Amino acid sequence: MSVYTDEIKKKISQIVRFPSYQQPAENGMPFGVPAAEALSYFLGLAKSMGFETHNYDNYAGEVIFGEGEEFAMLAHLDVVPAGSGWTHEPFGGEIDKENARIWGRGTMDDKGPAIIMLYCLKALKDDGFKPNRKIKLIVGCNEETGWACMDHYKKVAHMPDEGISPDADFPVIYAEKGILHLKLKFTVKGAKFAELTGGERANMVCDLCTASADASFGEPEKFGLRLEGGKVVSRGKSAHGSTPEEGVNAIEPMLRYLKLDGIADLLFKDKFSLATLEDETGRLTLSPDVIKSAGDEVFITCDIRYPATYDEKFILGKISSYGIPYEVIHSQAPLYGEKDGFLVKTLCEVYNEVCGTDVQPIAIGGGTYARALKRGAAFGPEEAGEESTIHQANEYITFEKIEKCFKIYKLALERLTK
């Protein structure tokens, strides 16, 4: 066990207690008070270790170690909202010794890995390691809701060309699907329902949808719904928007109960005739994650992850052909790195060496800060075959995961910056 393990656990527990999902801006805190407090905590911890730190207007911060050609480690301190269904306090940072884990939103995505990365720098510094590159540990506060943090950082500081982001999967990610968040507008003439609402973020599968409706729609129970407090309620299970199959979307049964089968079929079955698009980065996914009604109009925000060899223009062209008004809320081009390049190859070798495996680089549907770099790769912390609780209730990181990530990240930094 590393001599830093207990400290890492303690610091992960503490930083999780800041509910740093995006909240209203105020007094120089563009993403709300908790996000700014989490950033201040992280930079204060780094400064106490003797590192140079910078806070860029509470959008992002950085920790610097070494001199020379720059190398980035990109993590984020913002989180998605807790959502429903928790049996542990989502922002409690509970250290559960019996089950050898820490519970809380952000433990895996991405506060836990950010703290582990910081302690890797401390360990290297304590070992007397002198990197031949300037390592920049850059932490953003708006990764989950738009990347304004990275846009601001690039305006006021210098983004390295190469680096890693501990915000995805091992052994290493060489490619990521393109991302589109679209807000679609459907007109429903003479709607006999009101207050239709559901979902919290475009990149979280909707786990709760409610509406007020008259008795003409029939019994909610026949659609798996319930009457609660005078409203019709649909409950599902949240998951990351890039892996909607791991969740249960609460919007579809509500649409079918409200006799909006045409909308349900388009979004959950036909998917604008895009569902068959596929390449080595996977198949296109479309997840309707946020819904809200206003009079005769229903607005639905969808998370679309499209294969990396396609482009946004093609996807939007297919959607436009249906004649449904929409607004692009968020867009990120795909990442397609060199599978056999030095960065990806080194990271994969490090993972295999530490874990005693012989696996190859992979592609994902998620989107990471690696896209902010000319040569970037996502690197952990999740692994094939393990339970994922990212963007779900009862998110946690195990003590074993902390130890493993510490070993992997420390060795990777040594190899890439020596």
N, C-alpha and C positions, 0 to 999 in steps of 0.2 A: 504493500500500500504506500502511495506517495505521501511524503511529509506534508504536502499541501492539501490533501484530501479533506480533512476536517474544516479547514478554512474555506475551501471552495464550497462545501455544503452550506456552511453558515452564510456565505455571501450570496449564494443563489437564493436561499430562503429569504434573505433580507430584501433583495432587489425585486423579488416576485411580489412583495407586498405593495408595490406601487401599481395601482390599476391604470397602466399606461396605454389603454386603448384611446383612440383619438377622441378628444373632447374639445369644447369651444376654446378658441384662442383668447388669450388675455395677457396683458402686460408683458409683451415680449416673449410669450410662450405660445408659439404658433399651433401646437397640437394639444394644448391644455396643460394644467399644472402637474398632474401625475407624470406625464412623459418628460417634462422638464426636470422634475425631481429625480426620476430614474437616471437621467443623463448626468445630473449633478452628482448623484451617489456614485455612479460608475467612474466618472472622471476623478472624483475625490479619492476613491479607492486606489486608482492608478497613480495619482500624485503622491499618495502616502507610501507607495512602493518606490518612489524616486524617479518616476517617468515624467517626461515633458508631456503636457496635455493642452488641448485647445477645445473650447466650446464655441461653436459657430452659430451663435444666435439662437440656441436651443432647437435648431434643426438637426444638428449632428455634432459629434465630437470626435476627437482622435487622440490616440496615445502613440507616442513615438519612441522607437528604440533603434539605435544604430545610425550609421551614415552610409551614403552611397546611393546606388540606383534604388528606386523605391519599389517596395513590395507591399501589397495591401492585404489586410484581413478585414473583411466586411461583415458586420453583424448588425442586428437591430434590437432595440430596446422597447419598441412599441409592441403591442399584442392585439389580438382580436378580443372583442368582448367575451365575457364568461359564457354567455348562453345559459341554457337551462340544463337540469338533470344532474347537477353536482351533488356528491355525497361528502365532499371535502370542501373547505372554504377555498374558493378559486384564487383569492389574493391573500391567503393565509401563510403560504410558504411552509406548510407543515413538514417537519422532518420526521418521517415515519421509520424509526429504527427497526421495528418488528418486521416490516415489509421491505426494508432497505431501499427507500425511495423518498423523494421530495415531491409533494403534491402542489400544484398551482399552475395558473395560466402563465405561460412563458418559460416554464422549466425546460422544455425541449425546443420551443420556438419563440424567441431565440436567445432569451436571457441566460439560460444555463450554458449554452455553448460560448456566449460572449464572455462570461465570467471565467470559464475554463481557458479560453484563449488568453485572457489577461494573465492568469496564473502561469500559463506556459511561458509568457514573456518574463515574468518574475523569476521562474525557475531557471531559464536560460541566463538571465542576468546574474542570479545568485551563483550559477555554475562558472561564471567568468567568461561565458560565451560572448564573442564580439562579432556580430553579424557584418558581413561585407555589403549589406544592403540596408537601406533605411526602411525598417518595418513600420508601417502605419496601421494600427488597429483602429478602424473607423467604425463608429456606431451611429446608426441613424434612428430617427424617432417617427418615421412615417412610411415604413416599408409596407405595412399591411393595407394602407389606404391612399396610395398615390405616388410615392417616391419624391415628393417635394423636398425631402431631406437631402437626397442625392443631387437633385437639381441645384439646390442652394450650395451644397458643398463644392460642386464643380465651379460655381461662380466665385467663391471666396477663397478656395484652397486648390491644391493640385491633386488630381486623382491619379494614382499610379496606373501604369499600363497593365500590370500583371498582378494577380492575387487570387485569393480563395474566399469563399463564403461558407461558414459552418451552419448551413441552413437548409439542408436537404438530406441526401443519403450517401452512405458509403457503398462501394469503395471510392468512387469519384464520379461526378456528373460532367460529361463532355458536351451534352446538348440539352436544351430545354425548349419546350413548346412555346409558340407565340401565345399571347394573352390578350383577350378583348373583354371588357366589361361594357355591355350594351343595355341601355334603358329603353325598353320597347313600350309603345303606347297602343293599347287596344281600346276601341270604342264599343261599348255594350249598350245598345239602345234600350231604354226603359228598364234599367237595372233594378231588380227588386231586392237588392242587398246594399249594405253600406258598411263603412268602417272596416273594409277588408284590408288587413295588414299582416305582414309576416316577414321574418328575416331581419338580420342586423347588419350584415356585411355582404358585399357581392362575392367574396371569396370564402363564405361559410355556407354549407348546405343548410337551408331553412329548417329549424327544428320546432317552430311554433308559428301557427297561422290562425287568425281569428277573424270573425265577421259577424255582423248582425244581419239576419235574414228572416223573411216571413215563413209561415208554415207551408207555403206552396212548394217548397223544395223537398218536402218529405222528411223522413226520420234521419237525422245525422248518423245514427248508429249503423245504418246500412252501408255507410261509406267509411266506417272506422272512426267517425268523429263523435264528439260529445257536446252536450250543452253545459256550459259552466258560467254562472253569473249572468245569465241572460244572453250569452253569446255562443255561437258555434265555434268549437275549438278543434283544431287539427294538430296533433303532436307527432314529431318525427325524431330523428337523431342527427345531430350535426356531424359534419366531417369537413375536411379541406375541400375547397371548391375544385381543386385539380383532380380529386379522387371522389367524385360524387357517389360512386358505387359503394363506398364504405359508409355512407350515411343513409338516412331515410328522409326524403324530402316531404315536408308537411304541406307544400303548396299544391301538389297534384291532386290529392283526394279532395281538397277544398274546391278546386276548380271544377271537378267533376260533380261534386255536391251542388254547386251553384249553376250547374248545367252549362258550363263553359268548356264543353268537351273539345270544341275546335281549337281553342287556345292550348288546352292540355295536350292534345294530340300533336300539335305543331312543335311544342317545346319539349315534350317528354318522349315522343316517338319519332316523328319525322325529322325534327331538328334542322329545318330549312334544307333538307336533302344533303346535309353535310356529315351525317353520322358514319358514313363508310370511309371517310378520308383517313388515311393511315400511312405511316412510314416507320422507320426504325425508332423514332421517338415516341411512337404509340398512336392510338386512334384519337380523333377529335372528340372532346367532351363538351357538353353544353349543360350547365346547371342553373336553372332559374332559382335564384336565392333570395331575392327581395321582392315583395309585392305590396302595392298600396292602391286603394281606389280613391277617386275624387269625382263624385257625381256619376256620369255615364262613362268615365274613363278609368281604365285599369293600367297601371304602370308596373312592369315587371323587369327587374334588372337581372341579367344573365351573365354568368361567368363562362366564357368560351376559351378552351385551350386547344389550339390547332397545331398539327404536326409541323416540325421545324422546316421542312422543305417546301411548305406553302407560304404565301404571303398574305398580309392583311387585306390588300386590295381584292384578292380573289374571294376571300371569306365574306367581306362586306358586299361584294357584287352579288353573291348568291342570296344573301339576306335581303338586299335591296329589291331583288326581283319579286319578292312577295308583297311589296307595296305597303309594308307596315312601318309607320314612322318610328325612328329610333335615334338615340343620341349616344355617341361614344363617350363613356365616362372615363375609361382608362384603357391604355394600349401599350403593349410592349412587344417589340419584335422578337423573334426566336433567337436563342443562343445556339450556335453550332460551332464548337471548338474542334481543335485537332486531336483526334483520338490517340494518335501516336506522338503528339508533341511532348516537349520536355516537361511541361507543367503537369499535364494529365498523367503521363507515364510515371513520373516521380511519385505523385500522390498515390497512384494505384500500387506501386511497388512498396511504399511505406505501409499502406493498409495491409497488404498481403504479408509483409514481414512481421508486423506486430501481431496479426491475428492468425497466422499460420494457414492462410487460405491461398487460393489461386483463382481469383475472380477478375473480371474485366470491367472497364469503364461502362457506365450505363447512361441512359437518357431518361428524363422525367417530364411530367406535365406541369410541375410547379415552377414558379419564377423566383429567382434569387438575385441578390445584389451582384452576382457574378456577371450579369449583363451590363453592369455599369463600367466594366473594364474591357480593354481591347483584347486581353487574354485572361479570361477568368474561368474558374471552375468551382462548382459547389462541392463541398467535402464534408459529408456526415451531417447530423449525428445518427440518423436512423439507419437501420440495417434490414436486409431482406429477412422475412420470416418473423419479425418481432411485432408486437402489438403497437399500433400507432394511436396516440391520443391527441395529436396536433389538431387544433381547431375543434376539439371535442371536449365533452365534460370529463372531469377528473384527469386532466393532463398531468403527467408525472415524468420525472427522470430518475432512473435507478442509480444506486451507489456504484454498481458495476459499470454502468454507462459512463459515469463521471471519470472513473479510473481509466477505462479504455480510451475515451476521447482525449484525456490528458496525455497519455502515452503517444497516441497517434499524432496529435497536433504538435506536440513538442518535437518529435522526431522529424515531422514534415517541415517545420520551420527551420530546423537545423540544416536539413538537406537543401532546402531552397534558398537559403540566405548565407551559407557558409562561404 
